[in-house]
Amino acid sequence: MLVVGARDVPVRSGDAGRLARPRRVGKLSAGSTRGGFVAPRVKCAPVTAIPGEFAPPARLLLGPGPSEVHPRVLRAMSAPLVGHLDPAFIAMMEEVKALLRFVFATENTLTFPVSGTGSAGMEACIVNLVEPGDEVVVGVNGVFGTRMADVIERAGGVAVRVEAPWGRVVRPEQVEAALRKCRRPKLVALVHAETSTGAWQPLPDAARLAHEHGALFLADCVTSLGGAPVEVDRWGIDAAYSGTQKCLSCPPGLAPITFGPRALAALGKRTTRVQSWYLDLTLLSQYWGEERVYHHTAPISMNYALREALRLVAEEGLEARFARHGKNHEALAAGLGALGLALAAEEGHRLPMLNAVTVPDGVDEARVRTRLLAEHGIEIGGGLGPMKGKVWRIGLMGESSRRAHVLTVLAALEDALRAEGRRVPPGAALAAAQSVYAA
Amino acid sequence: MLVVGARDVPVRSGDAGRLARPRRVGKLSAGSTRGGFVAPRVKCAPVTAIPGEFAPPARLLLGPGPSEVHPRVLRAMSAPLVGHLDPAFIAMMEEVKALLRFVFATENTLTFPVSGTGSAGMEACIVNLVEPGDEVVVGVNGVFGTRMADVIERAGGVAVRVEAPWGRVVRPEQVEAALRKCRRPKLVALVHAETSTGAWQPLPDAARLAHEHGALFLADCVTSLGGAPVEVDRWGIDAAYSGTQKCLSCPPGLAPITFGPRALAALGKRTTRVQSWYLDLTLLSQYWGEERVYHHTAPISMNYALREALRLVAEEGLEARFARHGKNHEALAAGLGALGLALAAEEGHRLPMLNAVTVPDGVDEARVRTRLLAEHGIEIGGGLGPMKGKVWRIGLMGESSRRAHVLTVLAALEDALRAEGRRVPPGAALAAAQSVYAA
């Protein structure tokens, strides 16, 4: 057996087969002309031999994503590969596009999965729509709105932030006021489902206001797509992006996006080049469109997986799927209430698929999460940014949104809260959830 | 069964579950304020029902990638998911990093897979190393050098092109002359294995010259890594990127990269922000380093696959793997010679894993490829750019580099050439190949 990175075994050096020893970086070699640098704090664990087969522990994924993946999707993903220009793959791409149009409720031709995760979808939309100096009104009420503003500024745009406290949504009058402040707004960008807070942002009014001011409307639908209505055409969304590992219940790795006619027109009128070659939609549309010009090698297996995940969505039907997400959210919320726990997002704007739960005083947020993982194999998420240590995030997305999982996580939370010294009535949470299902 | 995009079935409209009909874009709605746009030529095929399970045709992948994938890798990829911050996944990340250091022959701490394909790796390296105004000497002798220059310019860099005819390599004296022309060169960038031409670019002299002129050295190792020596530390490569779907024989979707101390120092001395949030190495290193700060959701299943593919590489050993690639290339070249076919890359600089074969006069390039695919299930590649229609590209990468495949493709090519009216002696190619193996 080859030994990788061992410290006390003979290591051949200087030839192609030599074995790498991890070490800290930071000290530059004497010959370097570039000193004075403090290396980022990265360290690697020593690996002393070729590791064995990876055996992932059994987990119930009830965090902010990835969500549970249906066995059919795992099986589809493990099919032998074909080439990215194979006629069979090209036909498959068309099916993926048609299925994505279905879940996005759009007729947009340019609807396809970008070869990266949801954040690559965000970046793809922004770098194609925003040119240096463009004013962009962006809602900032959580991690992902903050991220959007960051990406807008890296693209040379002027981010006009519309802020709301974390857990609350942005109001149309705030969007309108921001649009009035702009000289010539190019884009309004909102996060439909703020995964960091559980807030459910209404979009149609903001889209209408954007258009009234001559701006485009961009929606982050990473967490909402496939779990709550996303009506791209009817709501006037000009561009939207999503991720595969949330309510589509596909492994992470692709970012479905859709661009409508107005967004394409803006693309056609650019006076500067798109700063990203990898995410340049004009080039990408030549591969995903009818020319089939090679751009990059599409992630074949991930597209197999996405196609199967979308087939499952279509078989269930969108309305049934949204109703399922709604019902399981309701049951979870009832159970949490019986445990004395409250949701962090404002009432009336709570997402069905992502529940940010306020951690009660005296309870150790991380310890509860660790207990759920270690004792029950359940993953839930912690808080991000200002909500770090203050909330748990329970995701009921796609395949994770099941009655069995709601009951399982409520029972585990009851145990964990009791272990934290809270007095919780045994079974009350389960009964509360069950009464929602029985209703 | 739901019907997606059908034209002659009742379609509910206006509600969340409505079904999307594909159509041509291009005509803008009357209310649009942005006219005069000619839409890109994209069209979608009509999809009239939920497609059935995807059954990929059996293919032998002997093109420029993706290559054949070992069943162990497909199986590893189909394991149930864990979260991207799960302790089990974090431990796995360390193993992936250690195994990547082994194939890159480096001790660089910052060695990990970027969540995109090889071109995302290219873009990650360039946008992190190049700031606006930076001079970059870049070898341009094929598609990928051309792409590098494009990405450099999109990052605001000044691309100082060192050109060579397609199929030939860039000479050290050309690199030196270009460096002398620069005011203050920041980077020298070369493609190690030019997938479009089959040319094998030597790197050590160019790396030395870069350092003598105070510049960094970046190598595109997309097609070489795992199939030919890539000695990051010994050759003085400061940054390198690769792809998974070539000689690592893993499905496409990740781009292994490595950054050495000098490259990290340059990162630390940047005066401008990295234009890409998704590919910002300072942020990425906080997730792949010891902080484990959430950046984006890593493609879990793709990392499972990469880990298993790298285990196969380590089990075989790099020297044995390189020897295997060399031997199969030699046998293929002998067989091609017996068919009267010549390699397009210059002698002495021919890649073992990618063979660009000159199409003889009177032979229809595309027809031969189509015949191989349709009659034999063999995928080989066509030419790109100025080589379009003039070469075939036969890849013998990773699992594709096997004696059985060499013999199979030679036999099929013999058939196809005969069908094109060429007089080829039956079995001569096989005999020539076999005599290499017998030697």
Interface residues (C-beta under 8 A of the other chain):
Chain A: M1 L2 V4 G5 G14 D15 A16 G17 R18 L19 A20 R21 P22 R23 R24 V25 G26 K27 L28 S29 G31 S32 T33 R34 G35 G36 F37 V38 A39 P40 R41 V42 K43 C44 A45 V47 I50 P51 E53 F54 A55 P56 P57 A58 R59 L61 G63 G65 P66 E68 V69 L74 R75 A76 M77 S78 A79 P80 L81 V82 G83 H84 D86 P87 A88 F89 A91 M92 E94 E95 K97 A98 L99 R101 F102 F104 A105 T106 E107 N108 T109 L110 S115 G116 T117 G118 S119 A120 M122 E123 R147 D150 V151 E153 R154 A155 H211 G214 P229 E231 R234 G243 Q245 P251 P252 G253 G260 P261 R262 L264 A265 A266 G268 K269 R273 V274 Q275 S276 W277 Y278 T282 S285 Q286 W288 G289 E290 E291 Y294 H295 H296 T297 A298 P299 I300 S301 M302 Y304 A305 R307 E308 R311 A314 E315 G317 L318 E319 F322 L373 E379 L384
Chain B: M1 L2 V4 G5 G14 D15 A16 G17 R18 L19 A20 R21 P22 R23 R24 V25 G26 K27 L28 S29 G31 S32 T33 R34 G35 G36 F37 V38 A39 P40 R41 V42 K43 C44 A45 P46 V47 I50 P51 E53 F54 A55 P56 P57 A58 R59 L61 G63 G65 P66 E68 V69 L74 R75 A76 M77 S78 A79 P80 L81 V82 G83 H84 D86 P87 A88 F89 A91 M92 E94 E95 K97 A98 L99 R101 F102 F104 A105 T106 E107 N108 T109 L110 S115 G116 T117 G118 S119 A120 M122 E123 R147 D150 V151 E153 R154 A155 H211 G214 P229 E231 R234 G243 Q245 P251 P252 G253 G260 P261 R262 L264 A265 A266 G268 K269 R273 V274 Q275 S276 W277 Y278 T282 S285 Q286 W288 G289 E290 E291 Y294 H295 H296 T297 A298 P299 I300 S301 M302 Y304 A305 R307 E308 R311 A314 E315 G317 L318 E319 F322 L373 E379 L384
